[in-house]
Amino acid sequence: MKVALVGRDLEEVEPLLQDFGFSRDQESPDVVISNGGDGALLGAERQYPGIPKLGLRNSKTADRKRDTDTAEALKNLAEGKLKEHRYLKLCAEANGQKLIALNDVILHNKVLTSAVRYEVEIDGKNHMGEIVGDGLIVATPFGSSAYYRSITHSIFQVGIGLAFNNSIEPVNHLVLRDTCMIEATILRGPAQVAADNDPNWIDLEAGDKLTVRKSDCVARILSIETLRGSQFHLINHTGE
């Protein structure tokens, strides 16, 4: 099996590959192994979309003996004991640019001292009129225990979550069908749009529109139900 390694401290993983019959191939891997934290897995999905991923914690973020856990995870991968889970991703488009998110799409005010004013339409229907605040978060179930949870104090397992960040007037969060189209129109900017930890942001000004919908692509994450009482995939995954 050909594997690509992504993340930090890869010297912890690479010496073990040959022990389990893997060869390293960064160009056309069968499986991508991310070593690090949540960000490493998100980056791996962005770099290798649609290819199965195994997310590992490195020695700086793990609270267990790293080489033992890594070897056990690789052994289960080699023996075909890992289960593949498929997760919804989001597609965000604005100003002719596109971002893909596994966790969430974030619309945020660009200037910290100035709120953004915007309107939201869900499948063409206006929701709550003009909203003033720091922005909004559109989240997947996979990412619902990240930024979405910090705002709403809740998580979800089906659909698309919509949370309003620090709005002047209370606006309840929503969990929508995953077929819904969400459109935000900027009434007063400036604002920015980000997806996961992608360093590429989209700038928005008054009159610009952001659309967010379910992506045609999915993320394929490998895990085993229990490995020494823990799971080898992104920590903020909420389960099925």
N, C-alpha and C positions, 0 to 999 in steps of 0.2 A: 504494500500500500504506500502511495506517495503522500507525504504530508508537508504542509507549509507551516512555518513557525512565525508567529506575530506577537509583539509585545515587548516586555522587559525581561532582563535576566534570562535570556534564552539559553545561556550556558548551563542552566539547571535542567533543561529538558533535552537538548540535542544529544548529549552523550548516551541517553537511554534509548534513543530511537532504534539503533541497530539491534539492541537486545531483544526487541519485540518484532523485528522484521520489517521496520519502516525505513523508507528512504526519503531524504529531504528533497523537496521539489517546490520551489517558490513560484514557478511559472504555471504549472498545470497540476495542482494537488487534487487528490481524492478527498482529503479531509484537511481542515485548517485547525491548528491548535493555537489558542491564544493563551499567553502566560502573563499574568498581571492581575488586574482588577476588572471592574465593570467596563471601564473605558477601553481596555484592550480587546474585549469581545466586540464592542460596538465598532471599533476601528477595523477589526478583522472582517466583520460583515460588510462594512463599507468597501474594503479593499477586495474582498472575494465574495461578492453577493451570490447567494443561492447555493454555495458549496457548504456541506455539513461542517459544523464547528464544534469543537470541544474546548470549553473555557476552563482554565486552571488558575488557581491563585498562586502567586509566587511567594518566595520566602519572606518578603517584606510585608505582605498583606495576609499571609496565612497564619493561623494560630496552632498549626500542627507541624509535625516533622515533614518538610517539603519533599525530600527525595522519596520517602515511603509512599506518600499520597500520589505523587506524580507517576511512580512506577505502577501503582495499583490501577490508576486511571488508564494508563497506556496498555496495561495487560488486558483490561476489559475491552478496550477499543480493538486490540488485536484479535480477541476471541469473539468479537461480534456481540458483546453483551450490552452495548449501549443502545438505548432507545432513541429514535429520532422523533423530535417534536417540531411541528411546523407552526410558525408564528406570523401573524399579520404584520405588515409594514405599512407605513404611510408615505404618500407622495405629496409634497408641497410645491406649488408653482406660483411664481410671481415675477413680473417684469422679464418674462422670457427665460427665467432660470428655474432650475428644478433641484430639490433636495429630497433624499429618501431617508426615512427614519425607522429604526426598529423600536426605540423607546418613545420618543415624542418630538413634536414640532412645537417650537416656542416662538411666539410673537411677543416682543418686548420693546418698551420705550428705549430709544437710543440715548437720550439725554436724561441722566438720573434725576435732575431737578424739574423735569417737565413730563407730565403724564401724556399718554397717547389716547387720542379719541378715535373710536372706531365703531363700526356697526357689523353685526354678524348675521348672516343668512344661513339657514340650514335647509338644504334642498329647495332653495329659492324663497324661503319664508323668513322674514325678519324676526330676530330674536331680541327682545328687550330694548329696541331702539338704540340710541347713542349710549355707548359705554365709555366711561372714563376710568383709566387705571394704568397699571404697569403692563397690561397685555393679557394674553391667554395662552393656554397650553392645550394641545391636542395630543392625547396619549393613546397608546396601544395597551392591551392587557399586559403584555410583557413589561412595559415601562410604567405601569400604573402605580407601582410602589416606589417610584423615583420622585420627580418634581411634582407630578400630579398629586401624590399622596401628601406631600408637605403642604399643599394648599388646601386640599379637601379633607384630609385625615381619613381617607377611604381608598380602597382599591376595587378593581373589578376584574372579571375574568372573560367577559364576552362583550364585543362591540368596540366603540371608540369613545374615549372619555374627553369631555370638554370642560376645562376649568378656567375660571377668570381670576387673574392675579391682582389682588389688592385694588379691586374696583371701588370707586367712591360710594356708589350705591350697591347694596348687596345683590349679587347675581348668583343664583344657585348653580352648582356644577351639574353636568348632564352626562349620562351614558347613552349614546346613540347606537342605532344599528350600524353595522360596519359597511353598509351600502350608502350611507349618507354622505352628501357633499357639503363641506363647510367652506363658506366664503367670508372673509373679513375685509372690509373696506376701510382704509385709513382716512379719517376725517381731519385729523391734525397729527402730524408727525413731529420729528422723524421717528422711525421705528426700524427694527431689524428682525429678521427671521432666521432661526437656527434649527438644525435637525441633529439630535443626539449630541455628540461631541465633535461634530464636523467643524473644522476651522473656517470653512467657507460660509459666510453669512450673506443674506440678501438685504439690501437697504431699501426701505420703503418711505415714501413721502405722501403727503395728502393727495388723495385720488387713486392711489395704487391699491390693487386688490391682491389678496392672498387666497388661494384655493388649496384645500387639503382634502384628500380622499384616500381610500384604501389603495395601496399599490398593487399592481399586477403580480409582483414578486413576493415571495415569502422567505423568512429566515428558517434555516434547518439547524436546530441545536441538538447535540447529542448529550445524553445524560443517563445515569443509572439511578434507580430509585434510592438506593442507599449505599454509600461507600464510607465505611467507618462513621456512619451517622451523619454524613453531610452529602451535598450534591455538588457535582463538578460542572456547574454552569453559572450564568450570571446571577449574582446574589439577589438582584431586585426582580427576578422572575417570580411570579406569584403561584405557579403550579397550575395543574389542570384538574 
